[in-house]
Amino acid sequence: LFSRMDKDKDKYYLKSYKMTEKLADGVEREVPYVENVTLNDPLVFANRTMSLILGAHMQRVIEGMNGDKEMSDDETTKREEFFEALHLAVDEWLQKRGILGLLPFLVEQACIRGRLGARSILRMKGDTFIPDVLPMDMRYLIYQTGRDGLKWAAYKTMRSKEAIEDEYGKDIDAEKIHGKVVEITDFYNEEKNIIFIGNQEAKNVKHKISYVPFVIQVGSGSMLADDDSLEHTGESIFAADRALFDDLNQFASILKTMAQAAFFGALQYASDEGEQAKKKEYPPWKPRVVIPVQKGGGYNRIPVNDINNACRLYYSIIETRMERGAFAATEYGSLGFPLSAVAIVKLTEGKDQVILPRLQLLSEFYQKLDMMMHRQYIDNKIKVELGE
């Protein structure tokens, strides 16, 4: 699962493509003399998907009973506004810690990681309200579930010595911490919170929450029970096109290499000396150069099969399959030929297969998170002014 997430991250970050080949002994090496190309399709697709999701309007709807009567509109509206105000406080708290906001963080996770997670510990510190909701990169969260929910969860982050001392105080023996950044493991079960800084146990306390204060939601993907099915659960938006991105980069690299070869390709030099002829000191690539040759000699291109038609067919196959797994060209406003309104509508409907599962994932996660925050707000008898 983590290996899959790492591969998706490399595509999202446009890691430079290198064409490779396997040698007879199984060793893989970079193919020499190839003009490697890294196309921006994964990043453009991801940014477009996240923009569409962030543009959706989120609405909380409260329904329920107050005694033996249904809640009035005023009662439900007050509760809906409470959650809106609570999330404003959470976003303000996150922004002070360098996180843009809860929703942008979760949307990126839903698209690139395929699953969502956050720790929620709402509490009072003196007269100050701490809306401690920390969204987590699911690449670095491990957990175990039981019949009644989470049994434990542990989140790993990398922190500087200065950040560690700022949060955990001077009790941490910084001299025993090697390196400029250190791995922090924050572990919770139903009873304790244990923090490791490197290999040092920095904190081991009982918490008063009585449950694991994490909300985790896995997105769409396989629900098969094979040994290798875990990596296919909670899939990213790259699931259908993951392998095709490499094919597209390989194809672009081949085309660029061929274009380069059209200028600087291999040549034959025909002369009376044949194979014994002395190699010329310079190739005949310079513009307007005049090169004397023997009669019947001169330079000839080494024949290469005509692959233009094969290239066109190969590209159309890749392009069609990528559109089936991602967005049609109309979504990017880059269609090179006119289409009818009906055809455009049909093409744009394809984005639903990408967008709707992520909206559902976000919806289910927010429901769980709001229920946990509501419970903590009441359990801790918090009374503060919320909202703008």
C-alpha distance (Angstrom), angle and dihedral (degrees) to the residues before:
residue distance angle dihedral
L1 . . .
F2 3.80 . .
S3 3.81 90.2 .
R4 3.79 89.4 55.2
M5 3.80 90.8 49.0
D6 3.81 90.3 50.7
K7 3.81 91.5 51.9
D8 3.81 90.8 49.3
K9 3.80 90.6 49.3
D10 3.83 90.2 52.8
K11 3.80 89.6 53.9
Y12 3.82 91.9 45.5
Y13 3.82 90.6 50.3
L14 3.84 91.1 44.5
K15 3.77 94.6 -121.2
S16 3.80 107.8 -159.2
Y17 3.79 111.6 -91.0
K18 3.81 117.8 -127.6
M19 3.77 120.3 -170.8
T20 3.80 108.3 -132.3
E21 3.79 137.6 -173.8
K22 3.78 134.1 -160.9
L23 3.78 117.3 -122.1
A24 3.79 124.6 -143.5
D25 3.82 91.5 -93.8
G26 3.83 91.1 54.2
V27 3.81 95.1 -105.1
E28 3.80 113.7 138.8
R29 3.78 119.1 -139.8
E30 3.78 137.7 172.1
V31 3.80 112.7 -93.6
P32 3.83 108.0 -113.7
Y33 3.81 124.3 -126.1
V34 3.81 94.6 20.3
E35 3.80 121.1 136.8
N36 3.82 96.9 -136.9
V37 3.82 118.1 -150.5
T38 3.82 128.6 -164.8
L39 3.80 111.1 -161.1
N40 3.81 120.5 -153.4
D41 3.84 97.2 -131.6
P42 3.86 97.5 114.2
L43 3.81 93.7 51.1
V44 3.82 94.1 43.8
F45 3.81 90.6 48.8
A46 3.83 92.0 47.7
N47 3.81 94.0 46.9
R48 3.79 91.5 48.0
T49 3.80 92.0 49.4
M50 3.81 93.5 47.8
S51 3.81 91.7 47.1
L52 3.80 91.4 53.2
I53 3.81 92.2 48.9
L54 3.81 93.7 45.8
G55 3.81 87.8 50.8
A56 3.80 91.6 58.9
H57 3.80 116.5 101.4
M58 3.79 115.4 -118.7
Q59 3.78 116.7 -147.3
R60 3.80 128.3 -178.4
V61 3.79 116.2 -150.4
I62 3.80 119.4 -166.2
E63 3.80 119.0 -159.3
G64 3.80 127.4 171.8
M65 3.77 150.7 105.1
N66 3.77 130.7 -77.6
G67 3.77 102.3 -157.2
D68 3.79 107.2 -48.7
K69 3.81 94.3 -23.1
E70 3.76 132.8 78.3
M71 3.79 114.5 -106.9
S72 3.78 114.4 -94.6
D73 3.81 121.2 -121.2
D74 3.80 89.6 -103.7
E75 3.81 91.5 54.0
T76 3.81 94.7 48.1
T77 3.82 92.7 43.1
K78 3.81 91.2 52.6
R79 3.80 90.7 53.4
E80 3.80 92.7 45.8
E81 3.79 90.3 51.3
F82 3.82 89.6 48.8
F83 3.81 91.0 60.2
E84 3.80 92.2 45.1
A85 3.80 90.0 52.3
L86 3.81 91.9 45.4
H87 3.80 91.1 54.3
L88 3.80 90.6 49.7
A89 3.81 87.7 57.1
V90 3.81 90.9 48.1
D91 3.83 92.3 50.6
E92 3.80 91.5 49.0
W93 3.81 89.8 50.5
L94 3.83 91.6 49.0
Q95 3.80 93.8 47.6
K96 3.80 89.7 57.5
R97 3.80 86.2 58.4
G98 3.79 95.2 50.9
I99 3.83 97.8 -97.9
L100 3.80 114.1 127.0
G101 3.79 93.5 -140.4
L102 3.78 142.7 -56.4
L103 3.81 97.5 -93.2
P104 3.86 97.8 49.1
F105 3.82 89.5 48.2
L106 3.81 92.4 49.6
V107 3.81 94.3 45.4
E108 3.80 91.2 55.3
Q109 3.80 90.1 47.7
A110 3.80 92.1 48.6
C111 3.81 91.3 52.4
I112 3.81 102.6 38.1
R113 3.83 104.2 26.8
G114 3.81 99.5 27.1
R115 3.82 95.2 -139.3
L116 3.80 137.9 69.1
G117 3.79 134.5 -139.8
A118 3.80 139.6 169.3
R119 3.79 139.3 166.7
S120 3.80 116.6 -132.1
I121 3.82 123.6 -163.2
L122 3.80 110.0 156.3
R123 3.80 109.9 -174.0
M124 3.79 147.1 144.1
K125 3.81 122.4 -107.9
G126 3.78 102.7 -165.1
D127 3.79 103.9 -55.0
T128 3.81 92.9 -22.5
F129 3.79 122.1 100.6
I130 3.83 113.5 -137.0
P131 3.85 110.4 -159.3
D132 3.80 90.9 -168.0
V133 3.80 103.2 -178.1
L134 3.80 109.4 148.5
P135 3.82 117.3 -171.2
M136 3.79 112.4 -148.6
D137 3.76 136.4 -145.1
M138 3.79 100.6 -120.3
R139 3.79 91.1 -146.2
Y140 3.81 87.3 74.7
L141 3.80 102.3 38.0
I142 3.80 121.6 93.0
Y143 3.78 123.1 -178.3
Q144 3.78 146.2 158.5
T145 3.78 127.8 -135.3
G146 3.81 128.8 -153.7
R147 3.79 135.1 -173.7
D148 3.81 91.8 -75.0
G149 3.79 98.4 40.9
L150 3.78 133.1 -89.1
K151 3.81 118.3 14.2
W152 3.81 95.4 -176.1
A153 3.79 142.4 -22.3
A154 3.81 132.7 -161.4
Y155 3.80 126.3 -167.0
K156 3.79 123.7 -161.8
T157 3.79 123.6 -154.5
M158 3.79 136.3 165.0
R159 3.82 116.0 -123.1
S160 3.78 136.4 176.1
K161 3.81 121.4 -118.0
E162 3.80 89.6 -110.9
A163 3.80 92.1 53.6
I164 3.81 90.9 47.4
E165 3.79 93.2 52.2
D166 3.81 90.9 45.1
E167 3.81 92.5 55.3
Y168 3.80 103.0 31.3
G169 3.80 101.3 29.6
K170 3.80 132.8 -128.4
D171 3.81 93.7 -54.3
I172 3.80 89.6 90.2
D173 3.78 111.1 95.7
A174 3.80 98.5 -129.3
E175 3.80 91.2 -176.3
K176 3.80 89.7 68.0
I177 3.79 91.5 52.7
H178 3.79 110.9 92.8
G179 3.79 121.6 -153.1
K180 3.79 132.8 18.6
V181 3.80 93.6 -84.6
V182 3.78 125.5 40.0
E183 3.79 133.9 -160.1
I184 3.81 113.5 -113.1
T185 3.81 118.9 -161.8
D186 3.81 114.5 -163.2
F187 3.82 109.3 -167.3
Y188 3.81 127.8 -172.2
N189 3.77 131.1 179.2
E190 3.79 129.1 165.2
E191 3.81 91.9 -75.5
K192 3.81 112.7 21.3
N193 3.77 145.3 42.4
I194 3.82 112.5 -150.2
I195 3.80 122.8 -178.3
F196 3.79 124.5 -165.5
I197 3.79 121.1 -164.7
G198 3.76 104.4 -163.4
N199 3.79 101.5 -45.3
Q200 3.82 94.4 -28.6
E201 3.77 120.5 103.8
A202 3.79 99.8 -133.3
K203 3.78 99.8 172.8
N204 3.80 136.3 18.3
V205 3.78 114.4 168.8
K206 3.77 139.5 145.5
H207 3.77 112.7 -112.8
K208 3.78 125.0 -147.5
I209 3.79 98.3 -135.0
S210 3.86 98.6 92.3
Y211 3.82 92.2 -148.0
V212 3.81 138.7 54.2
P213 3.83 103.3 -82.9
F214 3.79 95.6 -142.5
V215 3.79 130.8 111.4
I216 3.81 114.8 -154.3
Q217 3.79 128.3 177.5
V218 3.80 126.5 179.6
G219 3.79 118.5 -150.7
S220 3.78 133.2 -143.1
G221 3.77 120.8 -46.5
S222 3.77 142.4 98.9
M223 3.80 121.3 -20.6
L224 3.79 94.5 -174.6
A225 3.81 118.4 126.8
D226 3.82 100.8 -135.0
D227 3.78 121.4 131.6
D228 3.80 91.6 -106.6
S229 3.82 98.1 41.7
L230 3.83 96.7 98.5
E231 3.80 93.6 77.7
H232 3.80 89.1 55.9
T233 3.82 95.7 53.7
G234 3.79 119.8 98.5
E235 3.80 92.1 16.3
S236 3.79 125.4 -157.6
I237 3.79 125.8 -127.3
F238 3.82 88.0 -97.1
A239 3.82 93.8 66.1
A240 3.81 97.5 106.2
D241 3.82 97.3 38.3
R242 3.80 101.4 33.9
A243 3.81 95.3 111.2
L244 3.81 94.4 36.1
F245 3.82 93.3 61.9
D246 3.81 89.4 65.3
D247 3.81 90.7 46.3
L248 3.79 90.0 51.5
N249 3.81 91.6 50.2
Q250 3.80 90.3 47.1
F251 3.79 91.3 49.9
A252 3.82 92.3 48.6
S253 3.81 89.9 47.8
I254 3.81 91.1 51.9
L255 3.81 91.5 49.9
K256 3.80 92.9 48.3
T257 3.80 90.7 47.0
M258 3.82 89.9 50.8
A259 3.81 91.2 48.4
Q260 3.79 88.9 51.0
A261 3.80 89.5 48.5
A262 3.81 89.9 53.6
F263 3.80 86.6 66.9
F264 3.78 101.3 29.4
G265 3.81 104.6 19.9
A266 3.79 125.8 141.9
L267 3.81 117.0 -75.7
Q268 3.79 137.2 -163.6
Y269 3.79 119.1 -133.2
A270 3.79 111.5 -150.7
S271 3.81 116.3 -156.4
D272 3.80 141.4 145.6
E273 3.81 90.2 -102.0
G274 3.82 90.9 61.8
E275 3.82 113.1 -171.5
Q276 3.82 90.0 -2.9
A277 3.80 92.5 61.8
K278 3.76 115.8 122.2
K279 3.81 113.6 -109.9
K280 3.79 112.9 -110.7
E281 3.79 114.8 -110.5
Y282 3.79 93.6 -131.2
P283 3.82 134.1 29.8
P284 3.81 117.2 -121.8
W285 3.83 96.3 -111.1
K286 3.78 100.2 111.6
P287 3.85 113.6 112.0
R288 3.83 115.6 -105.6
V289 3.80 92.1 2.3
V290 3.83 118.6 152.3
I291 3.81 115.5 -146.8
P292 3.81 121.1 -172.2
V293 3.82 116.3 -139.7
Q294 3.80 136.9 176.7
K295 3.77 119.5 -94.6
G296 3.77 108.3 -86.4
G297 3.80 89.6 14.6
G298 3.79 131.8 88.7
Y299 3.79 136.2 105.0
N300 3.80 124.3 -41.8
R301 3.77 128.3 -179.6
I302 3.80 117.0 -113.5
P303 3.82 103.8 -113.8
V304 3.80 116.7 -104.9
N305 3.80 123.6 -172.5
D306 3.81 115.5 -104.6
I307 3.81 104.1 -105.5
N308 3.81 100.8 167.0
N309 3.80 94.3 108.1
A310 3.80 91.9 43.8
C311 3.83 89.5 51.8
R312 3.79 92.6 51.8
L313 3.80 92.1 49.5
Y314 3.82 93.5 45.6
Y315 3.81 92.5 49.0
S316 3.82 92.8 49.1
I317 3.82 90.4 51.0
I318 3.83 92.6 51.8
E319 3.82 93.7 42.8
T320 3.82 92.7 50.8
R321 3.81 93.9 48.1
M322 3.81 92.6 47.0
E323 3.80 91.4 52.4
R324 3.79 89.8 51.7
G325 3.82 90.0 55.6
A326 3.81 98.4 37.3
F327 3.82 134.8 10.5
A328 3.78 131.1 -35.6
A329 3.81 119.0 -116.8
T330 3.81 89.4 -104.1
E331 3.83 89.2 69.1
Y332 3.80 89.6 63.7
G333 3.80 94.7 43.1
S334 3.80 91.0 -120.8
L335 3.80 104.1 116.1
G336 3.79 109.4 143.7
F337 3.82 97.5 -155.7
P338 3.85 136.7 39.4
L339 3.82 122.4 -91.1
S340 3.77 133.8 -174.3
A341 3.81 119.9 -103.9
V342 3.81 90.7 -111.1
A343 3.81 91.7 53.1
I344 3.81 91.8 48.8
V345 3.81 91.4 50.9
K346 3.80 90.5 50.7
L347 3.80 91.7 50.0
T348 3.81 94.9 47.7
E349 3.80 91.2 50.3
G350 3.81 87.2 70.9
K351 3.80 91.4 74.5
D352 3.80 90.1 70.0
Q353 3.81 90.7 75.5
V354 3.81 87.7 62.3
I355 3.82 101.5 34.7
L356 3.82 104.4 40.8
P357 3.85 98.3 56.9
R358 3.83 89.7 51.6
L359 3.81 92.1 48.3
Q360 3.81 88.7 50.9
L361 3.81 90.5 49.1
L362 3.81 91.3 51.5
S363 3.81 92.1 45.9
E364 3.82 93.9 52.8
F365 3.80 91.7 45.0
Y366 3.81 94.0 50.5
Q367 3.81 90.9 49.5
K368 3.82 91.1 54.5
L369 3.80 93.1 43.6
D370 3.80 94.0 48.6
M371 3.80 91.1 49.8
M372 3.81 91.0 51.5
M373 3.82 93.3 46.7
H374 3.82 90.4 47.6
R375 3.80 90.5 51.7
Q376 3.82 92.9 48.6
Y377 3.80 92.3 46.3
I378 3.80 90.1 56.4
D379 3.83 97.9 37.5
N380 3.81 91.4 52.5
K381 3.85 92.0 44.8
I382 3.80 90.9 -127.3
K383 3.81 115.7 -176.7
V384 3.82 114.2 177.7
E385 3.76 138.9 135.8
L386 3.79 110.1 -99.4
G387 3.79 134.6 -171.3
E388 3.77 137.7 41.0
